[in-house]
Amino acid sequence: MLNIEHKQSSLHSSLYDRIPENHTLKLINNSVDFGFVNTLLEDSYCKYYGRPAKEPEMMIRLLVLQ
């Protein structure tokens, strides 16, 4: 099951605001939309049974970060 709920503000979001707008990772985040990954892999995850899956979009972002 994909976790599509909105997150509340945290320490991480306040730290994110301190990153300069011209930082490489922030530029990648603003220019590349990885939202298509969730729709492509939606049929691979069960929505009703088992533990919630890690978001595929987040996993792709981590691979790009590596």
C-alpha positions in Angstrom: 0.0 0.0 0.0 1.4 3.4 -1.0 1.6 6.1 1.6 0.1 9.2 0.0 -0.8 11.2 3.0 0.6 14.7 3.6 3.3 15.0 6.1 3.2 17.5 8.9 6.0 20.1 9.4 9.1 18.8 11.2 12.7 19.6 11.9 13.6 18.3 8.4 11.3 20.8 6.7 12.8 23.7 8.6 16.3 22.5 7.7 15.2 22.1 4.0 14.2 25.8 4.0 17.8 26.8 4.9 19.3 25.1 1.8 20.1 27.7 -0.9 17.9 27.7 -4.0 20.9 27.1 -6.3 22.0 23.9 -4.5 22.4 21.0 -7.0 20.0 18.7 -5.2 17.4 21.3 -4.9 17.7 22.1 -8.6 17.2 18.4 -9.4 14.2 18.3 -7.1 12.6 21.3 -8.8 13.2 20.2 -12.3 12.6 16.4 -12.3 9.2 15.0 -11.5 9.5 11.5 -10.2 5.7 11.2 -9.6 5.3 8.9 -12.6 7.1 6.1 -10.7 4.2 5.6 -8.2 1.7 5.3 -11.0 3.9 2.9 -13.0 4.4 0.6 -10.0 0.9 0.9 -8.4 -0.2 -2.6 -9.5 2.9 -4.1 -7.9 1.8 -3.2 -4.4 -1.2 -4.5 -2.5 -3.4 -1.7 -1.1 -5.3 -3.8 1.4 -3.1 -6.4 3.0 0.4 -6.6 4.5 2.7 -3.8 5.7 2.7 -0.5 3.9 5.3 -0.3 1.2 8.1 2.2 1.0 7.2 4.8 -1.6 8.8 3.9 -4.9 9.3 7.6 -5.7 11.4 7.9 -2.5 13.5 4.9 -3.5 14.2 6.3 -6.9 15.2 9.6 -5.4 17.6 7.7 -3.1 19.2 5.9 -6.1 19.7 9.3 -7.9 21.2 10.7 -4.7 23.8 7.8 -4.6 
